[in-house]
Amino acid sequence: MQLARPDNITHQARIEKHFTTEAYFSSFLRRAAALIIDNIILLFFAFSIAAILPEDIIDSMIRESDINYAELITSIQWLASLIYFPIMESLFQATFGKKAMGLKVLKSDGRRISFLRAFSRIAVKQFSYFFLCIGFLIMLFTEKKQTLHDLICSTIVIHEIQRMSIDTSYITNHSN
């Protein structure tokens, strides 16, 4: 019994898949959507931490700090963001929100950012929050769509689009 080999098949179509990646500087709305996704993840994490802490610990934290439960959750979320963003951006070039939106964080020269640079980004980003988010709005006026923390830390955020094309031009007919 002879096994069928590709050259023994009467009609053979060879399909080739080609992947190309195009990169653009990320838009304001795409970055905002990524930040919303990340904050939902961090909020879920903060509620999870608060849920597993014993109630007497939470009560003592609230009494001693003179804060309410919502402020406690916000504090946990903020502390988690100081770890989440640098780890994700230095190891994977994107947080889950950025990944969902097709974004990557890079040094201005296109290389991966270090943990220290990623931590610097989140630290400078906090100043933008405290000053009416003006540091975010700067991106509307910069050539590479960089926010204040991008400019200070020499980083860019790109939107990668991966396109697949299928080439069916290699259709061959073999007659037996």
N, C-alpha and C positions, 0 to 999 in steps of 0.2 A: 504494500500500500504506500503510495507516494503522498507526502504532505503537500498541500498547496502552498507555493511560495508566491510572493508578489508578482514575479515575472510569468507565472503560469495562469494568472487571473486574466479573464477576458477583458473586463473593464475595470480599470483601477483609477481611483481618484486620490491623488496625494494632496492632502489639505495641510497647509502650513499656517500656523498661528504666529502672528508677529505682534509683539507688545512694544508700544512706544510710550514714553513718559514725557509729558510737557509740564513745565513748572511756571507758575505765575506768582507774583507777590499777592498775598492774601488780602481779601477785601475786609472792610470793617464789619459787615454783617456776618460773614463766615466766621471771623474771629469771635464776635459776640455770641454767636450760636454755640461755638466750642466752649466758651467760658460758661455759658448757661448749663451745658451738659456737665462740665466739670464740677460746677457748684452744686448741681443736683446729686452727683456722686458723693461729694464731700459732705453734703447735708445728710444724706442717708448714712454715711459713716459716722457722723457726729451723733445722730439719733441712736445708732447701734451701740456706740460707746456709752452713751447716757443710759441706755436700756440695760446694759450688763453691769453697770456700777450699782453697788448696793444703795438703797434709798437713803440710808443715814449718812453716807459719804456725800451724796448730792446735796442733801439738806444742809450739812455742815459747810460745804463749799459755797452754797448760796448765802447762808447766814454770815459767814466770815468775810465774804467778798462783797456783800451788800449788792448782789445782782439777782435778777430773776432767772427763771428756767430758760427763756428764749436767749438771754445774754450768755448763759452757760453754753448752750448749743452753738451759738455764734462763735464763742471763744474756742471751743473744741474744733469747729470747722476751720477757723483761721489758723490754729496751730497745725492741723492736719495739712492745710494747703502749703505751709512752709516746708513740709516734707514731700508731699505728693508731687508738686510741680517740678522741683529740682531733680528728683529721682526719675520721674517719667521722661522729662525733657532731655536729661543727660544720657540715660540708657537707651531710650526708644525714639528720641527726637520728637516725641509728641505725647501729650496726655491722652486719655481715652476720648475726651471731647474733641481735641485736635485731630486725633486719628479718625473719628467718625466724620469729621468735616474735610478729611483729606489734606490736613495741614502738617507741616514739619517746621521745627525750629532749628536754625542753623546759624553758625557764625557768619559774619558778613562775607567771608571768603568762601562760603559754601561747605565748610567742614562741620563736624559734630561739635556740640558745645560740651564743655566740662561741667561737672557737678557744681563747682564754685561759680562759674558763669551763670548757670541755671539758678542757683540760689541768689545771686546778685540780681537777676531779672525779677524774681518774686519780691525781693526786698525793695527794689526801686518801684515795682508795681504798686506796692502798698502806699507809697507817696501819692501816686495818681488817684487812688481811692480817696485819700484824705483831702485832696485839693479839687474836688468836684469833677473828677475823672478827666481833667484837662489833658493829662498825659496820654490818654487813649485817643482823644480827638485830634491830637497832633498828626496822627497817621493820615488823616484826610488831606494833609497839605505837604506830605513828604513824597519824594519820588519813588522810594521803595516801600511805601506804606508802613513805615516804622513808627511805633509808639515811642513815648519817652523812654521806657525801660529798654526798648530795642536800640535806640540811639545811644544811650549811656553804656549799654553792655555790648555794643557792636554785634547785634544779632538781627536776623531777618526771619520772617515767617512766610513760608511759601505754600502755595496750594498746588499739589501734584495731581495731575489727571493722567490716569493710565488708560490708554486706548488699545483695543485689540482689533486687529484686522485679519481677516481670513483670506488667504490666497488660494484660489482653486484653479489657477492657470496651468497646473501640472496634471491635466487629465490626459491619460494615455490610453490608447486602444491597442490591444494585442489580439491578434487572431491566432487560433490554434492551428 
